Amino acid sequence: MDDYLNIYTVSFFGHRYIDNAAAIEDELEKIIENLLRTKEYVEFLIGRNGDFDRIAASAVRRVTKRLGYDDCALILVLPYPTAEYTKNTEYFHQFYDDVEICPDSSRGHYKAAIGIRNKSMADRSDTVICYITHDGGAYNAVEYAKKIFKPVINIADLL
């Protein structure tokens, strides 16, 4: 990637369990397509902690394939080197354009690591896209993003 590109960074946060995946996917695809068409280069930061993360990662892949765009990167941000990642490193690097281990969360207590990683992702973001309907870790990440004045698009508000 060239240094002169104007990089627009998006983080995804959402609940671990989701019932209405098809409707969420449709809304995500519209938003992702708009970002790809209007931004020079988009970095999509994502965790791998539940249904919403998997839905969002798949939506990014589907839209980029359909549009034939490669002006983006899907980046998995792990809070620490998980056993799943360690055992399946090759698979992860085939699906994601890059895999990062968040330095701040990897040095902390494992029970706080996801929250620390989420704050780091929000700090890096120009926009946060989420699916939030109730309290929890994703809710806390989005509230933090709002507190630091990041634009938030909540798919739940669009359905």
N, C-alpha and C positions, 0 to 999 in steps of 0.2 A: 504494500500500500504506500502511495506517495505521501510525503509530508505536507504537501500543499492542499490536500483535500479538506473540504469543510465537513468534518465528521459530526453527525447528529446521533446522540446516544439515547436509547430507549431501554428502560427496565420493565420487566414483567413481574407482577406479584399477584397471587391469587390463592384461593383455598385449596386445601389438599384433596377434598372430595367435592365433586360437581355433578349435578343431576342433568342439566340441560346443555350438554356439550355441543350439540349441533348448532343451536342458536348462538352460543358464545363463539364458536368457530366462524360462523358467517360474519359476525360483527368484527372479530379480529382480522379476518381477511380483508375487509373493506378498509380498516384503519392502516394495516400494513401496506396494502397497495397504494394508498394515498401517500404514505411516508416515502415509499420507494420512488414514486413518481415526482415528488416535490423536493426531496432532499438529495444532495450530491452523493453522500455516502452515509449509510445507516449502520450503526452497531446495535445489535439487539442483545442485551444482557439477560440471562435467564438462569434460574436455579433448576433443580431437578427434584423437587420435594412434593410433587403431587399432581393431581389431575390437571389443574390449570397450567402448570409449567409444561406438561407434555402436549396439551392442546395448543398452547402458544408456539412452542417450538415446531410442531407439525404445520401450523398455519404459516409460519415464516417460510418453511421449506416449500410448501405447496405454492404460495404466491410467487416466490422467487423463481421456481421452476416454470410456472405458467407464464410469467412475464419475460422469462429469459434474462433476468437481472442478476448481475454479480456485483453490483455496487453496494454490497452490504456484507455483514458478518454476523453469524449467530454464535454467540460466545457463552459457553457454560461457565458460570462462576460458582465454584464449590467453596464451602466454608472451610474445608480441610480435605486432605486426600482420603476419600471414603474407600471402604473395602470394595464396593461395586466398581469404582473408577480404577482402582489398582488391579482388579482381576480382568477388567474389560477395556483397558486403555485404548487398544486399537479401534474397537467399536466406537468409543466416544469421539475419537479423532476423525473417524469417517463421517459421523453424523454432524458434529459441531465443527465450525471453522476454527475454533480455538477453545482450549480449556484452560481456565485460570484457577489458581488456588488463591483465595483472598488472604493476603498476608496478615491483616489485622485479626481476622477470625481464626486463622490457623494457629495463632499463638495464645488464644484465649481458652477458657474453659469450654468444653464441647457443648454443654447445655446452653451456652450463650452464643455459640458460634454462628448459628443461622441468623439471629437478630443482628449481630455485628456485620455479617456479610451483606444483609439486606440494606443496612444503613450505608455501607460503602457503595453499593450499587446505586442507591438513590442519590448519593452525593455526586456520582459520575454522570447522572442522567440529565438530559434536556427535557425529557417527558417520561412519565410513568404510565403504563397501561396496566390495568388491574381488573380483577373480578372479585369484588368485596361485598358480602351481604351480612357479615357478622364479625364479632371480635375474634382476635387470634393473631398469629405472627404476621400474616399478610396485612391485616388491618393495621397493626403497629407500624409496619414498613411504610404503608401509604400515609398514615398520619404524620410520620416523620418527614416524608417527602413534601407534604403540604406545609409543614412547619418551616421548611427551608425554601419554600416558594417555588416548588417544581410543579409544572402543569400535570394534572392527573386526569386520565380518562378511565372512568369506571364503567366497564361493559354492563354491569348490573343496572346502571342508570339508563342504558340504551335499550334494554329489553322490555 
